[in-house]
Amino acid sequence: MRLSRYFLPVLKETPSEAQIVSHRLMLRAGMIRQEAAGIYAWLPLGFRVLQKIEQIVREEMNRAGAIEMLMPTLQPSELWKETGRYDAYGPEMLRITDRHDREMLYGPTNEDMITDIFRAYVKSYKALPLNLYHTQWKFRDEVRPRFGVMRGREFLMKDAYSFDIDEAAARRSYNRMYVAYLRTFSRMGLKTIPMRAETGPIGGDLSHEFIVLADTGESGVFCHKDLLDMPIPGEDVDFDGDLEPIVRQRTALYAATEDVHDQARFEAEVPAEKRMAARGIEVGQVFYFGTKYSVPMKATVTGPDGKEVPIHGGSYGVGVSRLVGAIIEASHDDNGIIWPEPVAPFDVAVINLKSGDAKTDAACEELYAKLSKAGCDVLYDDRDDRPGAKFATMDLIGIPWQVVVGPRGLEKGMLEVKNRATGVKEELSLEAVLNRFAAKP
């Protein structure tokens, strides 16, 4: 992509309404634009990151055996009234009446609808276990939307829903999602801590939330240091095997947010040298809620003994759009965003220090063409602008690698390669640059 033809409305000044780092940087980097309180348009650069995150989530859900579908944003109120949640959910639910006076709602979550879909088609235990998921825009009418995409009213979320014959089977499904989440966040370059959590309006008695460590995080975190060093299950993890040891190993170590922190228990369970206090951001949560929805909605299957039994359910959410902000909160410096490579909007930035110079232009064009042909996602800064302005833009938007092409370097046959995360620079030949980045998967 040539920057001269791209839509990247970067801002020099920080908007006054932005209170936290991710909100400031997303606005300045031209990733989002606020259209209403808590509602944002995702501009091209932000949308690319959103798609990268969504794809990682999709790959790990598929790997864990979940099946993708898509449910609508608007839902009929009748389903929520069956479960008693229509009135219980509160003012965060946006209620709508259509032209035929039918009560609708803009979905904040989908447990009721997916249970209705399940009961319409699945009648036997032989179809279980089943896990269906989708990634869809949600709406919760926050009384005080703030912090950009971290606490907006409209947000993109992945929701998975498991259906099982009994509690034992449902807990196996729960463990699959727990392990899938460990892998998902690790692939995005994040350190996450799973901790026991309240179930809230979703219901049930078992839940874990996944917290990304960030100095600017909204919650205080108290945990055992060893949680940070535990290995993440690899691609060869057997999701049909016994995952309980992986889950048990982590839940055996103390972790809690400060609002539910029991100081006495923390000090009793964790040796002083192993205690850690930090800040964190919730990016996902998993729930086992048993028959909370299947009983009122009569979602049953015929068991092995021929008797009708209510299914046991679980739900599993990942805040896809929230993750964009969380990653920035965890990975930035004074100059801008530092994207982990798997979620970066582009792989490499090629910076032409003297646009209009025949040799410099030719070298940039060759580099851009060959890297693009090799499958590397390149943003080529071909603008007629000062080098300082180009460097500032690239640091702000956080592309992991910068390749600087200028007349002086070309006289020596060298290009400058800068790693955005470390700031380390090195001089390489054009051939060496091509070999390094064209070989990236």
C-alpha positions in Angstrom: 0.0 0.0 0.0 1.3 3.4 -1.0 0.8 5.9 1.8 0.2 8.7 -0.8 -2.9 6.8 -1.8 -3.9 5.5 1.6 -6.5 7.1 4.0 -4.5 7.7 7.1 -5.8 10.9 8.9 -3.1 11.2 11.6 -3.4 14.0 14.2 -0.5 16.0 15.5 -2.4 17.1 18.6 -4.1 14.8 21.2 -7.9 15.3 21.3 -9.0 16.7 24.6 -11.6 14.0 25.2 -9.1 11.1 25.2 -8.3 10.2 28.8 -6.2 7.0 28.4 -3.2 6.0 26.3 -5.0 3.7 23.9 -7.8 6.2 23.2 -5.3 9.0 22.5 -3.1 6.9 20.2 -6.0 5.4 18.3 -7.3 8.8 17.5 -3.9 10.3 16.7 -3.0 7.3 14.5 -6.1 7.7 12.5 -7.5 4.3 13.5 -11.0 5.4 14.7 -13.3 8.3 14.7 -16.0 8.9 17.2 -19.5 9.2 15.7 -21.5 9.3 18.9 -20.8 8.7 22.6 -19.2 5.3 22.8 -19.7 4.6 19.1 -16.8 4.6 16.6 -16.1 4.3 12.9 -13.1 2.0 12.3 -10.9 3.7 9.8 -8.7 1.7 7.5 -5.6 1.3 9.8 -7.8 0.4 12.8 -9.9 -2.0 10.7 -6.8 -3.9 9.6 -5.8 -4.5 13.2 -9.4 -5.5 14.1 -9.4 -8.1 11.3 -6.0 -9.5 12.4 -7.3 -10.0 15.9 -10.5 -11.5 14.7 -8.7 -14.0 12.5 -6.5 -15.2 15.4 -9.6 -15.7 17.5 -11.3 -17.6 14.7 -8.3 -19.9 14.1 -8.1 -20.8 17.8 -11.9 -21.4 18.1 -11.8 -23.7 15.1 -8.8 -25.5 16.5 -10.7 -26.2 19.7 -13.6 -27.7 17.8 -16.0 -24.7 17.9 -18.2 -24.1 14.7 -18.6 -20.6 13.3 -22.0 -19.1 12.5 -23.6 -15.6 12.6 -26.5 -14.4 14.6 -28.3 -11.0 14.0 -27.7 -7.9 16.0 -31.4 -7.4 16.6 -33.3 -10.0 18.7 -37.0 -10.5 19.5 -37.9 -9.7 23.1 -39.8 -13.0 23.5 -36.7 -15.1 23.9 -35.4 -12.9 26.7 -38.7 -12.9 28.4 -38.7 -16.7 28.4 -35.5 -16.7 30.5 -36.5 -13.7 32.6 -33.6 -11.6 31.4 -35.6 -9.0 29.5 -36.6 -7.0 32.6 -33.7 -8.2 34.8 -30.9 -7.0 32.4 -31.5 -3.3 33.2 -31.1 0.0 31.3 -27.9 -1.1 29.5 -30.2 -3.0 27.1 -31.3 -0.9 24.1 -35.0 -1.7 23.6 -36.6 -1.0 20.3 -40.1 -1.1 18.9 -40.5 -1.8 15.2 -43.2 -0.4 12.9 -45.5 -3.3 13.9 -45.1 -2.5 17.6 -43.1 -5.6 18.2 -40.6 -5.3 21.0 -37.0 -5.9 19.9 -33.6 -5.3 21.4 -30.1 -4.7 20.2 -28.3 -7.7 21.5 -25.8 -7.3 24.3 -25.2 -11.1 24.3 -26.8 -14.2 22.7 -27.4 -17.0 25.3 -31.2 -16.8 24.8 -31.1 -16.8 21.0 -28.5 -19.6 20.6 -30.5 -21.8 23.0 -33.6 -21.2 20.9 -31.6 -22.2 17.8 -30.3 -25.3 19.6 -33.7 -26.5 20.8 -35.1 -26.2 17.3 -32.7 -28.7 15.8 -30.9 -30.8 18.3 -33.0 -33.6 19.9 -30.5 -36.4 20.8 -27.4 -36.6 23.0 -25.6 -38.2 20.0 -25.3 -34.7 18.6 -23.3 -33.5 21.6 -20.9 -32.0 22.5 -21.6 -29.0 20.4 -20.0 -25.6 20.5 -21.3 -22.8 18.2 -19.7 -19.3 18.0 -19.9 -16.1 16.1 -18.2 -12.7 16.0 -20.8 -9.9 16.0 -21.3 -6.3 17.0 -23.0 -5.8 20.3 -24.6 -2.9 22.1 -24.7 -2.0 25.8 -26.0 1.4 26.7 -23.3 2.4 29.1 -24.4 5.3 31.3 -20.8 6.8 31.0 -19.1 5.4 27.9 -15.4 6.4 28.1 -11.9 5.3 27.4 -12.5 4.9 23.6 -12.9 1.3 22.5 -12.1 0.0 26.0 -15.6 0.9 27.3 -17.8 1.9 24.4 -21.4 1.2 23.8 -21.0 -0.6 20.5 -18.3 -3.2 20.4 -17.2 -6.3 18.4 -17.2 -9.5 20.4 -16.7 -13.2 19.8 -19.2 -15.4 21.7 -19.1 -19.2 21.8 -21.8 -21.3 23.4 -21.3 -25.0 24.4 -24.0 -27.6 24.8 -23.5 -30.8 26.7 -25.4 -33.7 28.2 -24.3 -33.2 31.8 -22.0 -31.2 34.1 -19.0 -33.4 33.6 -19.1 -33.0 29.9 -19.8 -29.3 30.2 -16.7 -28.8 32.3 -14.7 -30.6 29.6 -16.0 -28.0 27.1 -15.2 -25.3 29.6 -11.6 -26.5 29.8 -11.3 -26.5 26.0 -12.3 -22.9 25.8 -10.0 -22.0 28.8 -7.0 -23.5 27.0 -8.0 -22.0 23.7 -8.0 -18.6 25.3 -4.5 -19.1 26.7 -3.4 -19.8 23.2 -5.4 -17.0 21.6 -4.0 -14.2 23.8 -0.4 -15.6 23.7 -0.5 -15.5 19.9 -1.3 -11.7 20.1 1.9 -11.2 22.1 0.0 -10.7 25.4 0.7 -11.9 28.9 -2.7 -12.9 30.4 -3.7 -14.1 33.9 -6.9 -16.2 34.3 -8.7 -15.6 37.5 -11.9 -16.7 39.2 -14.7 -14.2 38.5 -18.2 -13.2 39.3 -20.8 -14.5 36.7 -22.9 -11.4 36.7 -26.0 -11.3 34.4 -24.8 -14.3 32.5 -25.4 -16.6 35.5 -23.9 -19.8 36.7 -21.4 -20.6 39.4 -18.1 -21.0 37.5 -16.3 -18.4 35.6 -12.8 -17.1 34.8 -11.8 -13.8 33.3 -8.6 -13.3 31.4 -6.6 -10.2 32.4 -3.9 -8.6 30.2 -1.2 -7.0 32.3 -0.7 -3.3 31.5 0.6 -0.5 33.6 -2.4 1.6 32.6 -4.9 -1.1 33.3 -8.3 -0.4 34.9 -8.0 -3.1 37.6 -5.6 -3.9 40.3 -4.3 -7.5 40.0 -2.8 -9.6 42.8 -1.4 -13.0 41.8 1.3 -15.6 42.2 4.3 -14.7 40.0 4.6 -18.2 38.6 1.4 -17.6 36.6 3.4 -15.5 34.3 6.0 -18.1 33.5 3.7 -21.1 32.8 4.1 -22.5 29.3 1.3 -22.0 26.9 -0.1 -25.2 25.2 1.3 -25.6 21.7 -0.4 -26.3 18.4 -0.3 -30.0 19.1 -2.5 -29.7 22.2 -5.2 -32.4 22.2 -8.5 -30.7 22.7 -10.2 -34.0 22.9 -7.9 -35.2 25.7 -7.9 -34.4 29.4 -7.2 -30.6 29.8 -8.1 -30.5 33.4 -4.4 -30.6 34.6 -3.6 -27.5 32.5 -6.6 -25.6 34.1 -6.0 -27.0 37.6 -2.3 -26.0 37.5 -3.2 -22.4 36.9 -6.3 -22.1 39.1 -4.2 -23.6 42.0 -2.2 -20.4 42.1 -3.8 -17.4 43.7 -5.0 -14.6 41.4 -7.7 -11.9 42.0 -8.5 -8.3 41.2 -8.4 -5.8 43.9 -12.2 -5.2 44.2 -12.6 -8.9 45.4 -9.2 -9.2 47.0 -8.9 -11.0 50.3 -5.6 -9.7 51.7 -5.5 -12.4 54.4 -6.0 -15.2 51.9 -3.5 -13.8 49.5 -0.8 -13.6 52.2 -1.6 -17.0 53.5 -1.5 -18.8 50.1 1.4 -17.0 48.4 4.9 -16.7 49.8 6.2 -13.2 50.1 8.8 -13.6 47.3 6.1 -14.9 44.9 3.6 -12.1 45.4 2.9 -9.7 42.6 0.7 -6.6 42.4 0.1 -5.1 38.9 -2.6 -3.5 36.8 -4.7 -5.3 34.2 -7.4 -5.2 31.6 -10.1 -7.8 31.2 -10.2 -9.1 27.6 -12.2 -12.3 27.8 -14.4 -14.4 30.2 -15.6 -18.0 30.2 -18.7 -19.2 32.0 -20.3 -22.5 32.9 -24.0 -21.9 33.8 -25.5 -25.4 33.8 -29.2 -25.4 33.0 -29.9 -21.7 33.6 -31.2 -21.3 30.1 -32.2 -24.8 29.1 -34.7 -25.3 31.9 -36.9 -22.2 31.3 -36.5 -22.5 27.5 -37.1 -26.3 27.6 -33.9 -27.1 25.6 -33.7 -30.8 26.2 -32.3 -33.8 24.4 -33.0 -37.5 24.7 -30.3 -39.2 26.8 -28.8 -42.7 26.5 -31.6 -44.0 28.6 -34.3 -42.6 26.4 -35.3 -39.9 28.9 -35.5 -36.1 28.2 -32.8 -34.1 30.0 -32.0 -30.4 30.0 -28.7 -29.6 28.4 -25.8 -28.0 30.3 -24.5 -24.8 28.8 -21.5 -22.5 28.8 -20.6 -19.3 27.1 -17.2 -17.8 26.2 -16.6 -14.2 25.2 -13.6 -12.4 23.8 -13.7 -8.6 23.4 -12.3 -8.3 19.9 -12.5 -4.6 19.5 -11.5 -4.1 23.2 -8.4 -6.1 22.5 -7.2 -3.4 20.1 -7.1 -0.9 23.0 -5.7 -3.5 25.4 -2.8 -4.3 23.2 -1.9 -0.6 22.9 -2.2 -0.1 26.6 0.3 -3.0 27.1 2.6 -2.1 24.2 3.5 1.6 23.5 6.0 4.2 24.3 6.2 8.1 24.2 6.4 8.0 20.4 3.3 5.9 19.7 2.0 2.3 19.4 4.3 -0.8 19.3 2.3 -3.5 17.6 3.2 -7.2 18.2 3.9 -8.6 14.8 0.9 -11.0 14.6 -1.7 -8.1 14.9 0.2 -5.3 13.2 -1.7 -3.5 10.4 1.4 -3.9 8.1 4.5 -6.1 8.4 7.0 -3.6 7.1 7.2 0.2 6.5 9.4 1.3 3.6 10.4 4.9 4.1 11.7 6.9 1.1 13.9 9.7 2.5 14.1 11.6 -0.8 11.0 11.2 -3.0 11.7 12.4 -6.5 15.4 11.3 -6.4 15.7 8.8 -9.3 18.0 6.3 -7.5 16.1 6.4 -4.2 12.7 6.0 -5.9 14.0 3.1 -8.0 15.3 1.3 -4.9 12.1 1.8 -3.0 10.0 0.6 -5.9 12.1 -2.5 -6.3 11.9 -3.2 -2.6 8.2 -2.5 -2.4 7.4 -4.7 -5.4 9.5 -7.7 -4.4 8.4 -7.7 -0.8 4.7 -7.4 -1.8 5.1 -10.2 -4.4 6.6 -12.4 -1.6 3.5 -12.0 0.5 4.8 -9.3 2.9 2.3 -6.6 3.8 4.1 -3.4 3.1 3.2 0.3 3.7 5.4 2.4 1.4 5.8 6.0 2.5 6.2 7.6 -0.8 5.0 11.1 0.2 6.8 14.2 -0.6 7.4 15.2 3.0 10.3 15.8 5.5 12.1 12.7 6.8 11.3 13.7 10.4 7.6 13.8 9.6 7.8 10.3 8.0 9.7 8.9 11.0 7.2 10.4 13.4 4.2 8.9 11.5 5.7 5.4 11.4 6.6 5.5 15.1 3.1 6.7 15.9 1.3 3.9 13.9 3.6 1.3 15.3 4.6 -0.9 12.3 7.0 -3.5 13.7 9.8 -2.9 11.1 11.0 0.2 9.2 13.2 0.0 6.2 14.8 3.4 5.5 16.0 4.2 2.0 18.1 7.3 1.4 20.8 8.6 -1.0 23.6 8.3 1.5 22.9 4.7 2.3 22.4 3.8 -1.3 25.9 5.1 -2.1 27.2 2.4 0.2 24.7 -0.1 -1.1 22.9 -0.3 2.3 19.5 0.3 3.7 18.7 1.0 7.4 16.4 -1.4 9.2 14.8 -0.4 12.5 12.9 -2.6 14.9 10.1 -0.5 16.3 9.9 -2.4 19.7 13.6 -2.2 20.6 14.7 0.8 18.5 17.7 -1.2 17.3 19.0 -0.2 13.9 21.2 -2.1 11.5 22.5 -1.6 7.9 21.7 -4.3 5.4 22.0 -4.7 1.7 18.8 -4.7 -0.4 19.3 -8.5 -0.9 19.6 -9.1 2.8 16.4 -7.1 3.5 14.5 -9.1 0.9 15.8 -12.3 2.4 14.8 -11.3 5.9 11.3 -10.1 5.3 10.3 -12.1 2.2 10.9 -15.3 4.3 8.3 -14.3 6.9 5.3 -16.6 7.1 
